Amino acid sequence: MGRLTVVLASAVTAGLPVCLIGVGLTAADAAAHRAGALARLVAPGGGWGKAIEVPGSGTLNRGGLAEVAWVSCAAQGYCSAGGYYKDGGGRRQAFVVTERAGRWGRAIEVPGSGALNRGGSARVWSVSCAGPGDCSAGGTYVEASGREQAFVVTERAGLWGRAIEVPGSGALNRGGGAEVSSVSCAAPGDCSAGGLYADGSTPGIGGGRQHAFVVTERNGRWGKAIEVPGSRALSRGGGAEVSSMSCAAPGDCSAGGFYGVQGQAFVVTERASRWGNAIEVPGSGPLNQGGDAAVFSVSCAAPGDCSAGGLYTDASGRNQAFVVTERASRWGNAIEVPGSGALNQGGSAQVNSVSCAAPGDCSAGGLYAEASGHFQAFVVTERADRWGNAIEVPGSGALNRGGSAAVNSVSCAAPGGCSAGGFYGDQAGHLHLQPFVASRT
């Protein structure tokens, strides 16, 4: 199992409705990128403004392929985003861009990333903002030897510092493959990040088993990356990756991902700046008879009070969506998303995003396949620790003439007050995707 393969058409960040949408297309649609990445602004009064090209991205994107990978907003009109573009030499470079008082500045190459990225393939995978102009981001670059390395970069008072290799990750990464997959900041300068590295147990670039790592920033200084405690014992020779991180307070975070030759889902919790041992998601083993499970999203409303979601494969080989809840630092048993089995007649469902506004009050979204094989977008809501039934996103079926729709991201600013974003196909028989947003109040 690798990185989530659903096309990223929208990103809605924790705590606020989305204020930037990044569209990621296949290589066949690369021409659509020649105008640069897209941004969408929230207009005064809460209405959606017109999409604009990310300022400055056209100048950077001489190679005609750019994408916003993630966005995070600390307050309305105060956001940062990151992704990649191709320069005139065809090299992939990482960029960041910042919004102030509702106005997007110019995209810039991540400071210092060009010097690191001698191998010509860098990107930002994740951004998290704890306050206006106070963010951190992480991703990957390729050094001159061809080894892929993980980086982090921090913005303070609206000014981006220089990207650095994740401290300690180079010593871990003996196989030439490392990346930051997820970053979460609970306060300015107090963040955690996670991802993967290769141990070099087989020859070649990126060779060997993949292992999950976490790294913590305190008071603006990144510590050393460590392998997720207990993850190697779980994986028993297989790989592992942190795919999602959420921090409710400095030093109090939870993360999730997958491990093993036959994929299993895991969660791990940090308390008082100390990471505990990774555990298989309770109850996921009996569900996961097909041997392929993963956590794709974690959200924490308070220290030790989180929810997570992802997928598992049942005994018949069908992918099903699951959710699991942590209360008072104890994870309960995973359950199939209520009602999703009835929707998922085509046998391919997963939770892509979870957002919790308060302990026990969360929403999640993802996709399922109907009997015809067409993908549809769903949402599901938890109230007072009880998950309701999943429903198709109202109105999305009428839009989805191309048979491919999904919720990619959900954000809840208050219990019952959420927004979701994703994509749908507007033309039958063509890969022609459009972004959508939906709100619940």
N, C-alpha and C positions, 0 to 999 in steps of 0.2 A: 504494500500500500504506500502511495506517495502523497504529495500535497493534494489538498482538495482540488478536484478537477472541474468543478462547476464554474462556468464563466462568471467572472466578477463584474457585475454591471452597476453595483451600488454599494455604498458603505454608510451605515448609520451608526454613529458612535454612541458610547455609553453616556447617558445623562441628558442628551439633547437630540432633537430631530436632526436628520442629516442636513448638512449644508454644502456638501460637495459630492458629486457622483463621478466615479471613474469607470470607464467602459473598457473591458478587456476582451479582445476578439481573437480568433484564430489567425494563423498565418495567412490564410486565404483572404482575410479581411484587412490585411495590413494597409492597403491603400486608404482605408477609412481613417487611418491615423495621421495621414500626411498633413492634415490641418493642425495637428497637435492634440494633446489631452484636453478633456472637457471639464469645466467646472460648472456647478449650478449654484446660484446664490439664493439665499432666503431673503425675500423682499420684506420691507417694514410691514408689520401687521400679520406676518406669518404666511403670506402667499408665496408661491414659488416664482422666482424671477426667471429670466431667460438664461439658457446655458451660454457660457462664454468659453473661448479657448483660455486655458490657464495662461495668464500673462507671462510673457517671456519664454514660453515653452516652444513656440514656433522657431525662435532664434536658436535654441539649444538643439531642437529635434531635426537636425539636417538629414538624418538617416531615414526619416519618415515612419518611425514606430515609437509611440509613447503611450504610457498608461499611468493613471493614478491607481496605486495599489491600496492605499488606506488613508483615512482622514480621522482626525480627532478634534473635537470642539470643547473648550473649557468654559465658554460662555457664548451666547448668541452673537454671531459676527466675529468671534475670536477663535480661529481654527488654524491647524496646520495639516499639511498633507504631504505625501511622498510617493515616489514610484520610480520610473525609469524612462529614459529616452535613448535614441541612437544618435550619436554624433556624426559629423560628416565623414569620419573614417569607418563608419559601420560598427563602432564600439558602443556597447551598452553602458550607460552611465546612470548613477543614482541622482535624483533631485528631491528637493523639498521646496515648499511654497507656504507662505503664511498669510492669513487673513487678519486684518485689524479694523475694528469698527465697521465691519461689513464690506470691507474693500480688500480684494486680493492683491498682494504684492506680486513681484516678479519671481518666477521660478528660478532657482539657482542650483547648480551642481552642488551636491553635499560637500561642504568645505573639507578638504583633505582627502576626499575619496578618490580623486584622480590620481594622487600620488600612490595610494594603496592599490588601485585597480589597474595594475600594469598589464594584466591579462585581458582586459577589455570586456568584462561582463559584471556589472554591478547593478544593484537595485535595492530600494527600500521596500521591505515587506510589511512593516508595522510602524505605526505612530501612536503615541499616547500623550495627551496634554493634561497636566494637573492644574494649570492656571493659564490665563492669557499670556502668550509669549514664553511659556515655560513648559517645554515638551521634551520628549526623548523619542528617538527612532532607531530602528535596527534593520539589518538586512544582510547582504552578502556581496562579496567582491572576489575577483580572481587575481592573485598575485602573479609576478613575472614567471614563476616556475609552473604556472597552470593550476596551482592549488587554490581551491575555493575556501575563503575564510569568512568568518562572521564579524560584523562591525556594529558599533553603537555610536550615536552622536546625540548631543544634548543642546537644546535651545534654552537660553536664559535671557530674560528681559527682552525678548524679541530678536535676539542675535544667536545664530547657530554657531556653535563651536566646531572644532575639527573632529572628523570621524576617526575613531581608533579601532584597531582590532580588539575584539572582546578579550580583556585580560585573562590569561590562562587558557584561552581556547586553542591557541596554536600548539601548546604542549599536549592537549587532549587530541587534537586533530592530526593524527598521523597518516590518515588515508587521503588527505587532500579534499575533504568535503565538509564544510561547516556553514551554518546559517542561523541567523536569528529569525524565528518564525513569528514571535509575538512579544509585545512590550506592554506593560501596564504601569502607570504612575499614580500613586496615591497622594503625593504632594510634590511640589517643585523640588527636583533633585533627589527624590526618593522613589525609585522605580525598581521593577524586576523584569527580567526578560528570559526567554527560553527558546530552545531550538534543538538542533542536532549537530553531531560531528561524526566523522568516520574514523575507525580505530586503526586502519592500515593493515588489517589481518590478511588482506589479499593484495597482490601487486596492482599498480596502476592508479591513475588519478581517480579520486573518489572511492578507492578500493576499501573493502572491509565492511564490517558490521557498523550500522549506524547506532549511535547512543544519544540519549536525551541529556541536555544540560540546562542548568539555570544559572543566572548571574544577577547580582543585586547591586543597585546604586544607592548609596547613602550620603546625604549632604553633598550631592553633586559629584561624588567620586565612585566610579565603578570598581567593585571588588573582583575577585577571581572567579571565573566560571568553574562550576563543579558538575560532575555527573549527577543526575538526579538520584538521590540516595535510594537504594533498594531496586532501582530499575533494571540493573544488570541481572540480579537474581530472578526477577520476574521474566526477563526476555529469554534467558537460558540459551544464549547463542544467537538469538535473533536480533532485530533492530529495535530502536525506540526513538520517539520524537515527541517533544512538547509542541502541541499545535495551538494552544490557547493559554493565556495568562490573565488573571484578574486580581487586583490588589485593592482591598477595601480600606486599608490603612498602611502606613509605612511599616514594612516588615511583617505584614499579615496578608498573605496572598494564597491563592489556590491556582493550580495549573492542571491541564489534562492533555492527553494525547493517546498514543498507541504503542504497543510493543509486541515483539515475538515474530517468529517465522509465520505462524498463523496469527493474524492480528487480534490483539486483545486491547481493551480500553483501560486506561489507568487514570488515576487522579493522585495529586500530591499536594500537601498543604504546608505553608510556611507560617510559623507562629513566633512572634518576638524575634524576627530576623533569623530564625533557624528552620531549615527545611527538614520535615519528617521523611519517612520512607514512603515511596510510591506504593500504591495498592491497586490491584485490579478493581475496577468499578464494582462495588458489591451488587450481586444479582445479575451481572452481565454475562457471567459464564454460562449459566443455564439457558439464557436467551440466545447466546452466540454459538449455536450448534454448527453453523457453517464456517466458523473460524476466520471471521473478518469483522473486527469491531474497532471503533475509534471514537474518542471525544474530539469534536470539532470546535466547541465553544464552551467557555466557562464565564459566569458572571457572579460577582460577590457583592451583596448589598451591605454586608457588615462582616467584620472578622469572624470566620467560622460559619457564616451563613451564606451559602452559595447554591447555584444550580448549574447543571451542565447538560449538554446534549450531543448526540452524534448518531452513529448507525451501528447495527449489528446484522449478521447474516443468519437467518433461521435455518432449520434443518432441511428445508426444501431449496436452499440456496438463494432465497429472496432477501434483499436488503430491507431492513425495517428501521424506523426512527425510534430513538429512546431518549428519555430524560432521567435525571437523577438529582437528588437534593441533599445538601449538607446542612445540618442544623446543629448549633453548639459544637462545631468542629467534628461532627460525626456524620459520615456519609450514609444515607439510606440505601435501599435497593433500587437499582435501575428498573424502569418499567417501559414497556412499549408506549409510545405516545398515544393516549386514549383516543379512539376513533380513527387513528391513522391506518390501522389494518383494513378497515372497511373502505377507505379511500384508495389504498395502495394495491389495487387489483393487478397492476402490472409488475409488482414485486421489486420496486426500487424507490426507497424512501430514506430520508436522512434529515436531521436537524443541522442547519448551517449556523444558526445564531441564537443566543439566549441573552436576555437582558432582565435584570432584577432591580426594581425601584425600591423594594423593601424586602426583608426576609419573608419568604413564602409568597411573595407577590411578583411574579415574573411573567414574561411572554417569550415565546420562541417561534421560529419560522424555519422553513426549509422547502423541500420538494417531495413529491410522490409521483408514481406512474399510474395512470388510470389503465383500464383494461385494454384500451387501444394502443398502449405504449407511450402515449403522449405524457409529457411531464407537466405537472401543475404545481402552483405555489400554495403552501398552507401556513396557517398560524395557529397557535394554541396558547392558552392563558392559564396560569396558576394563580389561584386566589386562596389565601389562608391555608397554604401548604397543600392544596388539592388542585391537581391538573384537570382542566375541563377537556372537552373533546376537540380534536383538531378539526378545522374547517378550511375549505378552499378560500383563499383570499377573495372576499366579495368583489365581483366585477372583473376579476383577473381572467376567468374562463372566457368571457366575451371578447376580451382583448387578445387572448392567446390563440390566434389563428394558425400559428406556426408549430404548435404542439410542443413548445419548450418554454417553461416558466418556472421560476424559483424565487423564494425569498432568500437573499444573501445576508441581510443584516437587519436586526431589530434593536430599537432603543426605547427605553421607558424612563421618562423623567419623573413620573409619579405612578402609584398603583392605578392601573386602568388607563393611564395616559401614555400611549406608546405610538411610535411610528416604525414603519417597516419599508424596506426598499429591495428591489430585485430587478428581474427582467422578464420579458415575454417575447414570443415570436409573432410578428405582425403579418407575416405572409406564409401561407401554406407551402411547404416543400422547399423553403429557402432558409438559410441561416441568416436571418435579418432580425436582430434583436433590438428591443427598445427597453429603456428603463422605466420602472414604475415606482410610485410611493403610495403608501396607504397609512391611515391613522386610525387609532381607537381612542376614544375619550369617554 
